[in-house]
Amino acid sequence: MDFEAVIESRTATRKFKSVEVEDAKIEKILSAGRLAPTAKNLQPQKIYVIKSDKALSHVDKITPCRYDAPLCLLVCADKNIAWKNDDYSSCESDGAIVATHMILEATNLGLGSVWVRYFDAHQVQKEFNLSENIIPICLIPVGYAADDYKESPLHNQRKELSETTSYI
């Protein structure tokens, strides 16, 4: 798929088939995240691939927003590795950029996904036994969209560029 088609067709998928995502597709998604730009190329991201029934049950404990996806990617960043100065850390920004790359690659591969941040970060750290320096950024349920999935009616409503952009 060409890039414009990917960004135009990407949608927040909230209903999945119970079909397993192929390992080759998972690897391509993870590779897209690995290639994402991060501050000073420090690459603080840590991605947890969640696909076993046991691990998915932990996801279900932390959020109601798995939408029965057979695969979830827990995107985190190590705050000790992320670039920082006196008043800023790139931890969350770097994780967000990595997540976006992976979401776009999932779309490119014909998979649905959705960005989820409806969880308590401390509960995520506890459920997945993460150290305190590993900061959960988002959860990305991934899979094949259900045949009867309907995208949000708000999906194609976009503000005009003049409302979001200023030339200075």
N, C-alpha and C positions, 0 to 999 in steps of 0.2 A: 504494500500500500504506500502511496506517496505521502509525504509528510502532511500536506494540507488535508488529505483525506483522513489521516489519523486524527489530527486535532479537531476536525469537524465532526467526526463520527464518535469520538470518545464521549462516553456518558457514564453516569453513576449507576452501575448495575446493582439492583437490590433484590434480585431473585435469580438463583442459579440452578442449573441441572446438577444431578448427583454424579456427573461424569468426571472422572479423575483427569487432572491436567497432566499432560505428558512431560516427562523429565526434560526432554530437549527444549520444550517451551519455557519451562521453569528456568533452565540455564540461560536462555536468551534474555529473559526478563532480568535475572540477576546480573548478567553482563551489562545490560543497559544501565543499571544502577551503578555498577562499578565504573562506567565511563562518564558518569555525571561529574560536572565541575563542583569542586568544594574549595573553600577558602584556603589559599596557599597550597592546594592539592594535598592537604593533610589526611583526607579520606577517613573521617572519624565514624563513618557509618558502620553499623552492625545490623545485619539483616538476619532475622530468624525465620526459617521456612517451616511453617506449621501445617502438617498434613495428616499426622496420625490421629486416630480417633481420640486418644488420650490427650494429646496436645490441643486438638480442636475443642475438647470439653473445657480446657482451661480458658480458651477464648470466650466460650459461652458464659463462663463465670464473670468475665470482666466487662462484657458488652452484649446487648441484645442485637447488635448490628453485624452479625456474621452472615446473615441472610442465606444460611445453609450452603455457603461456598465450601467446596472440597479442599481448598487451599487458602491459607492466609499468610501474608508476609508481614511480620512485625518489624517495622523500621525504627531503629534506634540510632543514637549517636553517643559516642564516648566523650563526655565533657572534658576529660583530661587530655584528649588528643585534639579536639577542635581548636581552631585559631581563636585567640582572645586578646583583648587589650583591657585597659582599666574599666571600661563600662560596656563591653560587648563580648559576646561569645557567638561564634558561627554555628554552634551545635545544632540548634533547631533549623536554621536556614539550610545548612548542608544536608540535614536529613530530609527536609522538604524537597530540595532539588533532586536528591536521589530517588525519593518516592515518586516524584513526577515523571522522571525518566522511565521508571519501571511501569507506571500506569500507562504511559504512552506506548511502550513496547507491548504490553499486554493487549492493548487495542490493535496494534499492528498485527498481532498474531491471531486475531479473531476471538480474543477472550474479553470477558467483561471484568470490571473491577470497580471498586469504590473506595474513596479515602474515608477512613473512620477515625475520629478523635473523640468519640463518645465513650471514654473510660477514665478511670482514676489511675494516674501514672504509678502511684505507690502500690496499688493493687496489682498492676501489671508486673512490676518488679518482684512482688511477692509470689505471684502465680508461676512466673517463669524463672524464679531464683536469679534475678539479675542483680549485679552489684550496683551500688549507689551511683557510680560514675556512668552507668549506662542509662541514658534518658530515652524513654519511649516517645517517639515523634508521632507515629500513626500506625494504624493497622490497615492492611489492604487485602480484603477478601477478593479472591480471584477464581474465575472459572468460566464455564460456558453459560451464557445467559439462558434462562428458561425460555421456552418457546412462547409463553404467554407474558413475558416480561414487557412492561410498558415504561418507557422513560418518563421522567418527571415532566409534567406539563410546562414547568418553568425552564427546562433545559435549554431551549433555543431562544430564550428572552435575554438579549444582551443590550447593554447600554451602548449608545453611540460613542464613537471614539472621542468626540468633542466633550462628552461628559466625564471621561476618565483620563484625558490627556491634555497637557498644556505644553506649548512650545515656549521656551524662555531663552 
